[in-house]
Amino acid sequence: MKISMISEHASPLAALGGVDAGGQNVHVAALSIALARRGHRVTVYTRRDSPDLPATVRVQPRLEVVHVDAGPATHVPKDELLPFMGALADGVVLHWGGEPPDVVHGHFWMSGIAALDAARRGPAGFRVPVVQTFHALGTVKRRYQGADDTSPAERSFLEPSVGRSADRIIATCSDEVFELKSMGIATGKVSIAPCGVDLELFSSEGPADARTRAHRILSVGRLVPRKGVDLVIRSLPYLREAGFDDVELLIVGGGAGADGQDPEARRLLDLARDLGVADQVELRGQVPREAMPGIFRSADAVACTPWYEPFGIVPLEAMACGIPVVAAAVGGLTDSVVDHATGLHVPPKDPEAIAGAVAALLSSPALRRKLGQNGERRAKARYSWSRVAAETETAYQLAIAGTAQSSSLEPMEGAAL
């Protein structure tokens, strides 16, 4: 198959850990590589955000990344990219020339707009099937962030329109299917293919990062309030009351390193100081991805406690390294982390419950070992990128078969861009 991926803000070449870089970058990169290994020709189209970027980067023989001129060649926050989706579609179609792909796959709702726009401009008599992965839904974001949601107002009607217009949707978890249904999207055209984990990099075998205390809790991810890192800090006094005072919390991620200049990093450090646990908290900032397996292996538990989470790659990486996960029972975490089998679920926004779950793990090496071993087996059996790619390929085939029965793409609902 000839596959076009569109990922407007999340380039597979981007460094991880910044405000607008993270799991989607990893997902697009790993899925594209896995599909290429299965013999498909994959091109990822992303927006040029630097004048120094080459037009095309050949990642491997069957995979390339194309930088499209769409808006200024500088970083633009993803919530401000909507006006440039028409130009992104222009660049995609121009690169296609007279040879459109077998399928185009949009990642994130704005990429879906560009994908649908490009697909409808295919040669006469040929309709390019459109597959969509949302990665995150505006309805969920608004529910939890309220007035702090920076999404453009148009998302409220354009995102459901993308879902209704796409030929196939790939949801990353079962919770997302229910959200899509509530948006008026037919679930009969929804496939589920989760995020995956790099099992060649993440494993239980290998050295572990050094730690300075008897126990280590690890939190990994972008430093934004919704990730709930502050909740883990708030759990430390409860752990102390339970007799676990020789505990360090290592926080990895953030856009400004460990110097605290990032606003969220500064807020977390201030909170730790106010709670009297500053000596137990380390903000390490960004680290090379190759260093992460050793950091995971150094932890007794990995805490993933967001307010909401469309899926989350960090729990998979922890599980692949044989480390139990304390996970908020929200979104995709209820799929990936099996309660009392590969980790422990806690209610969202509950520091005392986090402390209780961590205390249960710290007090029982046997329980940590059991959950860690189960998690590693589950990661290998369910979340390899080769399996995710095979499931994605099946979704592509369903989209292609469906569009073969029709000669024209349904017009997209909502205002024209």
C-alpha positions, 0 to 999 in steps of 0.5 A: 500500500502507498500510505500518506500520514498527515500530522500537522504539529507532531513531526515524527522527527521532533524531540520529545518533551516540549509543550507541543511534542510528546506521545503523538510524535512517538505514535506517528514515528513508530507506526510509520516505521512498523508499517514500512517494515510490513512492506508499505510505502509511507510518507509522513507530511508535517508542517515546516516549523523551521526554515532550516528543515530539508524538504524531505527526510528519508528515514528508511527505504520505504519511509520519508518525512515531507515538510510542507510550507503551511504558515510561518516556518517557525514554531506555532502552538498547535491550537493556532494552526487551524488557518494553515490547514488549507495550505497544508492540503495544498502541499500534500496534493502537490507532492502527490502529483498524479499518483495519489496514495491508496489511503491517507491517515490524519492524526489529530483533528486539524490533520483530519481537515487537511486529509479530507481536503487533499483526498477530495482533490484526487484525480477524477474517478478516484476517491482517496480513502481517509482514515482518522486518529484523533489522539485527543478529543475536544469534548473531553478536553473541554470537560476537564479544562473548561475555560483553560482549554485553548482550542479554537472555537471552531473545534466544537463543530469541525472535529465531529465533522471530521469524524463523520466525513472520514471513511474510517476512524481508529480509536486508541481505546474503548473509552474513546469509542463511547466519546465518539458515539456521543459526538454523533459518529457511527461506531460501525466505522470505528476500529480500535488500535492502541498505541504501542511500545518499542520493545527493542528499547524498553525491557526489564533487562539492563542497568538501572539509573542510580537513586539516592533513597530506599524507594523511588516513584517515577513520573514521566511526561510533559509538565502541564497541569492536566498530567496531575504530577502535583497529585503525586507530590501531594501524596508524599506527606501521606506516604510519610504518615504511613511510615514511608519517608525514605522515598524520592519522586523523580519527575522526567519531562518538561520544556525548560530542563530542571532549572525550574524556569518552566512555569509548571516546573516552578509551580511543582517546586513551590508546591513541594516546598510548601508541603515540606517535601522539596528534598524528596522531589527531583525535576530532571527535565528532558532526558535522551529517549535512550536513557529512559529504560534505565530510569524506568528500571530504577523505580519501584512504581511509575505514577500516571495520574492525569485528570484524563488521558486519551491513551498514554504511552508511559504506562506501556513503557513502564510495563515493558520494563517490568515496573508496576504502574499506579494509574488514574482510572481514566480514559485509555489507562483503564485499558492498558493498566489492568487493576491488580494485575499489571498495576493499581487503579486509583480515583482521579485527583486523589492524592491520598489514594495515590499514597495508599496504592504506592504504600501497598507496592512499597510494602510488598516486594512480592506484589511489585514483582508479580505486577511487574512481570504481568505488565511485561508479558502484557506489553509484549503480547498486546502492545508491540508496534508490529501488532498495532501496525497489523491492526492499522493495516486492517483498518486501512483495508476496510476503508479502501473496501468501503470507498470502492463502493462509492465514487465521490467523497461526502462533502464535509460538514461545517464552514469552509476554511 
